[in-house]
Amino acid sequence: MVRTWPPTPSATGPIAFGTKIFLPSSPFYSRSDQNSTFCAQVTYSSNLPVAFGFQVSPALRAIASGPVTKAYAWRTPGNCTYDKRGVSVSYFFHWSCPTHSDGVEYNDWGNWAFPVKVSGATGTATINWQFNYVIYWRVT
């Protein structure tokens, strides 16, 4: 099997929050677009835990008419998921994946949805995202 790094985002897929190679000298990542802000930070300890954060943009929070109906994130490989439905759209969503391995390619995906109201019309805003990363303890 041929693998490429970084993975190529699908044209019909989620918003790509990019690709990051984490190093001890560069343990933090943040990216924003018109819909949201995403961040990730590695703690360089025995299990290489990573903390994540996600926040809906002020423009979308302004038109939200109710709590989030989906707030779900998951990582491959490995078993790390997050689900925080029912909270305010203005909540700073945060979670962590406690165990990573050095040099492994990880992919995170997220799906957020919430009701919106604009000029009397109602609907649902959906934000899908993807983030790809590798953690290196040391580079030789």
C-alpha positions as CSV (number, residue, x, y, z in Angstrom):
1,M,0.0,0.0,0.0
2,V,1.3,3.4,-0.9
3,R,0.8,6.1,1.8
4,T,1.3,9.8,1.3
5,W,1.9,12.4,3.9
6,P,0.1,14.7,4.4
7,P,-3.2,13.1,3.4
8,T,-4.9,14.8,0.5
9,P,-8.2,16.3,1.7
10,S,-11.3,15.3,-0.3
11,A,-12.9,18.0,-2.4
12,T,-16.3,17.0,-1.0
13,G,-15.0,16.2,2.5
14,P,-14.8,18.3,5.7
15,I,-13.1,21.6,6.3
16,A,-9.4,20.8,6.4
17,F,-7.8,22.3,9.5
18,G,-4.5,21.3,8.1
19,T,-1.6,19.0,8.9
20,K,0.9,19.3,11.7
21,I,4.1,17.6,12.6
22,F,4.5,18.1,16.3
23,L,7.9,18.3,17.8
24,P,9.1,19.2,21.3
25,S,10.1,22.6,20.0
26,S,6.6,23.1,18.4
27,P,3.9,21.4,20.5
28,F,1.0,23.7,19.7
29,Y,-1.2,24.2,16.6
30,S,-4.1,26.6,16.0
31,R,-6.2,27.4,12.9
32,S,-9.3,29.5,12.3
33,D,-11.6,30.0,9.4
34,Q,-15.0,31.8,9.0
35,N,-16.8,29.0,10.9
36,S,-14.6,28.1,13.8
37,T,-11.3,27.9,15.6
38,F,-9.5,24.7,16.3
39,C,-6.4,24.1,18.4
40,A,-4.2,21.1,19.6
41,Q,-1.4,20.8,22.0
42,V,0.9,17.9,22.8
43,T,2.3,17.3,26.3
44,Y,5.7,15.6,25.9
45,S,5.4,13.0,28.7
46,S,5.3,9.2,28.6
47,N,2.1,8.7,26.7
48,L,2.2,11.8,24.5
49,P,-1.3,13.1,25.4
50,V,-2.9,15.7,23.1
51,A,-5.5,18.3,24.2
52,F,-7.9,19.7,21.6
53,G,-10.1,22.7,21.5
54,F,-12.9,23.9,19.2
55,Q,-15.0,27.0,19.2
56,V,-17.8,28.1,16.8
57,S,-17.1,31.5,15.3
58,P,-18.8,34.7,16.7
59,A,-20.7,35.1,13.4
60,L,-22.3,31.7,13.7
61,R,-22.9,32.0,17.4
62,A,-24.8,35.2,16.7
63,I,-27.4,33.3,14.5
64,A,-27.7,30.2,16.7
65,S,-31.2,29.6,17.9
66,G,-30.5,26.7,20.3
67,P,-27.9,24.3,21.7
68,V,-25.7,22.1,19.7
69,T,-27.4,18.9,18.5
70,K,-24.1,17.3,17.4
71,A,-20.7,17.9,18.9
72,Y,-18.8,14.8,18.0
73,A,-15.0,14.2,17.3
74,W,-13.1,11.0,16.8
75,R,-9.5,9.9,16.0
76,T,-8.0,7.2,14.0
77,P,-6.1,5.0,14.6
78,G,-6.9,4.2,18.1
79,N,-10.0,4.7,20.2
80,C,-10.5,8.4,21.2
81,T,-13.9,10.0,20.8
82,Y,-15.8,13.0,22.2
83,D,-19.5,13.8,22.3
84,K,-20.9,17.0,24.0
85,R,-24.4,17.5,22.6
86,G,-26.9,19.8,24.3
87,V,-24.6,22.7,25.4
88,S,-24.6,26.3,24.2
89,V,-23.0,27.0,20.8
90,S,-20.8,29.5,22.6
91,Y,-19.2,26.7,24.7
92,F,-15.4,26.2,24.3
93,F,-15.4,22.5,23.4
94,H,-12.3,20.7,24.8
95,W,-11.2,17.1,25.1
96,S,-8.0,15.1,25.1
97,C,-6.7,11.8,23.7
98,P,-4.5,10.4,26.4
99,T,-2.2,8.1,24.4
100,H,-0.3,8.5,21.2
101,S,2.7,6.8,19.7
102,D,5.8,8.4,18.3
103,G,5.8,8.7,14.5
104,V,2.2,7.4,13.9
105,E,0.0,9.3,11.4
106,Y,-3.3,10.3,13.2
107,N,-6.5,11.7,11.7
108,D,-9.1,13.6,13.7
109,W,-12.6,14.4,12.4
110,G,-15.4,16.4,13.9
111,N,-19.1,17.0,13.2
112,W,-21.0,19.9,14.9
113,A,-24.6,21.0,14.2
114,F,-27.0,23.5,15.7
115,P,-30.2,25.3,14.9
116,V,-30.0,28.8,13.3
117,K,-32.4,31.6,12.6
118,V,-31.6,34.3,10.0
119,S,-34.2,37.0,9.1
120,G,-37.0,34.8,10.3
121,A,-35.9,31.7,8.4
122,T,-34.8,28.6,10.4
123,G,-32.3,25.9,9.5
124,T,-29.4,23.9,10.7
125,A,-25.7,25.0,10.6
126,T,-23.3,22.1,10.2
127,I,-19.5,22.2,10.6
128,N,-17.4,19.2,9.6
129,W,-13.7,19.3,10.0
130,Q,-10.5,17.2,9.7
131,F,-7.1,17.5,11.2
132,N,-4.1,15.3,10.4
133,Y,-1.0,15.0,12.6
134,V,2.2,13.1,13.5
135,I,4.0,13.4,16.8
136,Y,7.8,13.0,17.0
137,W,9.6,12.8,20.3
138,R,12.9,13.6,18.6
139,V,14.0,13.9,15.0
140,T,17.3,12.4,14.0
